[in-house]
Amino acid sequence: MKLACSIACSCALAQLLAPLAAASSTLLARGRGREDPDRFAREAWLATHLKDVFEINKDGRLAKQSGLNINWNHEETRLRNAKNDCGEGEDSVVAKHQKQMEQAKERGVLKAGRLSAR
């Protein structure tokens, strides 16, 4: 008898609480849901790859970098980006590639000189 009563009470309670649970889930879904998944993906990519420029704010939107969520050694540990690879100086990708091209040209001239000397 007690088991039947507890099952009946549980069913009645579930029926009473079901509309409340549905209403609260839709309310939460409205507030936290992503309206446009493509926009969210784009903003997340920008915030990740351009961390020194953008961040995701508390509302889940793209915002200007506040500086509070960047590592102290961000310059050394940041992700590689074309913007960072095209810098000036001897360590830039462009300068290294130019140096490799000059070395290849010199090797080609040396090989050509050896072949013509034979």
Backbone bond lengths (Angstrom), bond angles and torsions (degrees), N, CA, C in turn:
res aa  C-N    CA-C-N  psi(-1)  N-CA   C-N-CA  omega(-1)  CA-C   N-CA-C  phi
1 M - - - 1.444 - - 1.527 110.94 -
2 K 1.359 116.07 -43.68 1.461 119.95 179.78 1.523 110.77 -63.33
3 L 1.332 117.04 -38.28 1.452 121.58 -179.56 1.530 110.85 -64.65
4 A 1.307 117.20 -43.16 1.465 121.51 179.22 1.522 110.78 -64.79
5 C 1.334 116.24 -38.29 1.467 120.71 179.26 1.524 110.69 -67.31
6 S 1.348 117.72 -42.60 1.460 120.65 -178.89 1.523 111.09 -68.71
7 I 1.337 117.67 -34.85 1.461 120.71 177.08 1.526 109.69 -67.16
8 A 1.329 116.43 -42.89 1.469 121.09 179.75 1.520 110.38 -64.02
9 C 1.328 116.73 -40.78 1.468 120.61 178.87 1.526 110.73 -65.76
10 S 1.322 116.12 -40.63 1.461 120.61 179.05 1.514 110.95 -63.21
11 C 1.324 116.95 -43.55 1.468 121.37 178.76 1.527 110.69 -63.28
12 A 1.323 116.59 -42.97 1.461 120.47 -179.53 1.523 110.66 -65.25
13 L 1.311 116.71 -41.84 1.458 121.66 178.76 1.526 111.02 -64.02
14 A 1.333 115.76 -41.58 1.469 120.07 178.81 1.520 110.52 -63.27
15 Q 1.337 117.21 -39.31 1.466 120.78 179.45 1.529 111.18 -67.93
16 L 1.315 116.80 -34.67 1.462 119.74 179.24 1.528 112.06 -73.01
17 L 1.319 116.27 -37.26 1.462 120.30 -175.87 1.525 113.72 -86.03
18 A 1.322 118.51 -16.10 1.472 121.26 -177.36 1.530 112.50 -58.02
19 P 1.342 120.66 -47.26 1.471 119.06 179.01 1.526 112.74 -64.12
20 L 1.318 117.36 -34.69 1.465 120.28 178.32 1.522 111.08 -66.82
21 A 1.320 116.41 -41.81 1.463 120.07 179.15 1.514 110.54 -65.74
22 A 1.314 117.54 -40.35 1.462 120.90 179.48 1.529 110.30 -65.70
23 A 1.325 117.39 -41.33 1.465 120.74 -179.41 1.519 110.76 -66.19
24 S 1.323 116.82 -41.62 1.458 118.64 -178.79 1.520 111.31 -70.37
25 S 1.329 117.49 -34.41 1.458 118.46 179.31 1.521 111.01 -68.95
26 T 1.324 117.80 -36.56 1.463 119.06 177.89 1.517 110.68 -71.27
27 L 1.309 117.61 -34.47 1.447 120.53 176.83 1.520 109.94 -65.07
28 L 1.325 116.63 -45.16 1.458 119.81 177.71 1.517 111.26 -65.22
29 A 1.306 116.85 -40.47 1.458 120.03 -179.60 1.525 110.45 -63.99
30 R 1.317 117.31 -35.51 1.462 119.61 178.63 1.520 111.07 -67.21
31 G 1.305 117.26 -39.09 1.456 120.40 -176.24 1.510 113.92 -78.04
32 R 1.302 118.80 -34.08 1.461 121.60 -174.08 1.518 113.81 -108.86
33 G 1.299 117.13 -7.70 1.460 120.30 -175.09 1.516 111.98 -69.16
34 R 1.307 115.56 156.06 1.451 122.35 176.69 1.526 107.77 -94.11
35 E 1.338 116.69 115.74 1.444 120.21 -178.58 1.525 110.58 -67.90
36 D 1.329 115.70 -43.15 1.454 120.98 -176.52 1.526 108.76 -127.78
37 P 1.321 118.33 105.40 1.469 120.18 -178.18 1.526 113.04 -62.29
38 D 1.340 117.39 -32.30 1.468 119.84 178.27 1.526 110.95 -66.13
39 R 1.319 115.73 -40.71 1.465 119.50 178.55 1.530 110.53 -64.24
40 F 1.317 115.95 -43.61 1.468 119.22 178.89 1.526 110.58 -61.71
41 A 1.341 117.49 -43.23 1.470 120.77 179.44 1.521 110.68 -62.66
42 R 1.332 116.88 -41.69 1.468 121.03 179.74 1.524 110.63 -64.76
43 E 1.326 116.83 -45.12 1.464 120.62 -179.29 1.520 111.28 -66.41
44 A 1.320 116.82 -38.80 1.470 119.98 178.10 1.530 110.35 -65.53
45 W 1.325 117.22 -39.76 1.471 120.71 178.37 1.518 110.11 -63.59
46 L 1.324 116.79 -45.45 1.463 120.05 179.58 1.524 111.51 -62.54
47 A 1.323 116.87 -43.20 1.464 120.32 -179.22 1.523 111.37 -66.68
48 T 1.325 117.94 -29.02 1.457 120.96 -179.89 1.521 111.83 -81.64
49 H 1.319 117.32 -45.51 1.453 120.83 -173.85 1.524 114.17 -87.19
50 L 1.297 117.88 -21.17 1.464 121.73 175.64 1.521 108.55 -120.98
51 K 1.319 114.36 57.66 1.468 120.86 -173.11 1.522 112.41 -63.89
52 D 1.324 117.33 -27.24 1.457 118.95 179.79 1.528 112.26 -78.46
53 V 1.332 118.20 -8.22 1.458 122.48 -179.31 1.529 111.98 -110.90
54 F 1.353 117.03 -43.08 1.464 121.63 -174.10 1.517 111.98 -122.48
55 E 1.328 115.04 161.51 1.456 122.97 171.60 1.530 108.04 -150.32
56 I 1.321 115.88 162.24 1.460 120.56 173.55 1.521 106.73 -92.97
57 N 1.329 117.07 123.16 1.465 119.64 -176.85 1.525 111.23 -81.94
58 K 1.310 116.75 -176.14 1.467 121.09 -175.56 1.522 113.12 -65.95
59 D 1.336 117.37 -20.23 1.458 121.07 178.12 1.521 111.97 -89.14
60 G 1.328 117.70 0.76 1.455 121.01 179.86 1.518 113.50 82.71
61 R 1.310 118.18 19.08 1.462 123.21 -178.85 1.523 110.33 -111.24
62 L 1.314 115.50 157.42 1.458 122.20 177.68 1.519 109.00 -71.70
63 A 1.333 116.32 133.46 1.458 120.57 -179.17 1.526 109.04 -143.52
64 K 1.334 115.95 166.02 1.461 120.59 175.40 1.527 109.47 -63.94
65 Q 1.304 116.00 148.16 1.466 121.23 -178.79 1.526 110.01 -65.96
66 S 1.312 116.22 127.72 1.462 120.91 178.47 1.524 111.58 -89.37
67 G 1.329 116.36 -18.49 1.457 120.60 179.88 1.515 113.76 91.76
68 L 1.324 118.03 -4.39 1.455 120.89 -176.75 1.529 113.11 -85.86
69 N 1.322 117.96 -15.26 1.457 118.99 -177.58 1.533 113.14 -119.01
70 I 1.321 117.46 24.96 1.461 121.90 176.90 1.525 107.97 -103.55
71 N 1.332 115.55 138.68 1.462 119.98 177.08 1.522 110.45 -64.29
72 W 1.303 116.42 155.23 1.458 120.15 179.42 1.525 111.08 -67.69
73 N 1.324 117.85 -25.26 1.463 121.25 179.97 1.529 110.83 -111.67
74 H 1.298 116.54 40.09 1.464 121.60 -176.49 1.527 112.08 -61.03
75 E 1.308 118.25 -33.71 1.468 121.23 179.73 1.518 111.63 -59.16
76 E 1.348 118.36 -39.21 1.466 121.59 -178.79 1.525 112.95 -84.27
77 T 1.329 117.57 -29.90 1.468 120.11 -171.85 1.521 114.05 -104.78
78 R 1.308 118.21 2.43 1.466 119.40 -177.31 1.529 111.28 -67.80
79 L 1.340 115.42 160.11 1.450 121.13 177.93 1.521 110.06 -69.91
80 R 1.343 115.80 148.93 1.461 119.31 176.67 1.508 108.65 -67.46
81 N 1.304 115.14 139.62 1.444 121.38 -177.47 1.523 107.37 -146.57
82 A 1.308 118.56 145.35 1.459 121.72 -179.58 1.525 110.91 -57.58
83 K 1.323 116.31 -33.16 1.457 120.16 178.98 1.533 110.53 -61.92
84 N 1.323 117.18 -35.54 1.456 121.45 -178.56 1.529 112.37 -85.44
85 D 1.335 117.61 -23.88 1.456 120.71 -178.07 1.516 113.13 -76.89
86 C 1.300 117.41 -20.62 1.463 120.35 -175.15 1.519 111.96 -95.22
87 G 1.297 117.50 27.62 1.452 120.90 -179.89 1.513 111.99 -71.89
88 E 1.298 115.53 175.63 1.452 121.06 179.92 1.516 109.22 -101.01
89 G 1.326 116.20 162.77 1.451 121.14 179.01 1.513 110.98 109.80
90 E 1.314 115.91 177.28 1.465 121.45 -176.51 1.525 113.07 -72.40
91 D 1.314 118.07 -23.01 1.460 121.01 -177.75 1.520 113.71 -89.11
92 S 1.325 117.72 -1.65 1.464 118.99 -178.43 1.520 110.52 -72.17
93 V 1.288 116.74 156.11 1.468 122.25 -179.60 1.523 110.08 -63.33
94 V 1.313 117.05 -38.56 1.463 121.24 -179.06 1.525 110.25 -63.93
95 A 1.324 117.34 -44.82 1.465 120.85 -179.62 1.528 110.95 -66.17
96 K 1.327 117.82 -40.57 1.468 120.30 178.41 1.522 111.34 -64.02
97 H 1.323 116.79 -41.47 1.463 120.51 178.89 1.531 110.59 -65.15
98 Q 1.306 117.51 -41.48 1.468 121.46 178.66 1.528 110.43 -61.91
99 K 1.318 116.58 -40.84 1.471 121.18 178.81 1.534 110.68 -64.67
100 Q 1.329 117.29 -42.00 1.463 120.91 177.41 1.526 111.29 -63.01
101 M 1.313 117.77 -38.74 1.460 121.46 178.78 1.525 111.20 -65.35
102 E 1.309 117.39 -40.60 1.472 120.91 177.70 1.531 110.95 -64.34
103 Q 1.348 116.29 -42.03 1.467 119.85 178.40 1.521 111.15 -64.18
104 A 1.317 117.91 -39.76 1.468 121.51 178.46 1.524 110.55 -65.64
105 K 1.321 117.13 -38.12 1.468 121.22 178.39 1.529 110.64 -64.67
106 E 1.338 116.23 -42.93 1.473 120.57 178.55 1.529 111.05 -63.92
107 R 1.338 117.46 -41.57 1.459 120.63 177.95 1.528 111.14 -63.56
108 G 1.323 116.06 -37.60 1.461 120.37 178.27 1.520 111.80 -65.30
109 V 1.331 117.34 -39.92 1.471 121.01 177.86 1.523 109.73 -66.43
110 L 1.330 118.06 -41.25 1.469 120.98 179.55 1.529 110.99 -64.28
111 K 1.319 118.28 -42.41 1.459 121.62 178.97 1.528 110.88 -65.36
112 A 1.317 116.38 -39.67 1.457 120.31 179.28 1.539 110.35 -65.13
113 G 1.336 116.20 -38.01 1.480 120.69 178.52 1.523 110.63 -66.58
114 R 1.309 117.76 -39.35 1.464 121.22 179.02 1.533 111.17 -66.65
115 L 1.313 116.95 -41.22 1.465 121.02 -178.97 1.547 110.52 -68.23
116 S 1.318 118.32 -36.54 1.467 120.43 -179.50 1.529 111.45 -75.55
117 A 1.341 117.43 -23.43 1.469 120.97 178.80 1.524 111.28 -75.17
118 R 1.287 120.24 -19.15 1.452 122.39 -178.95 1.448 111.95 -74.78
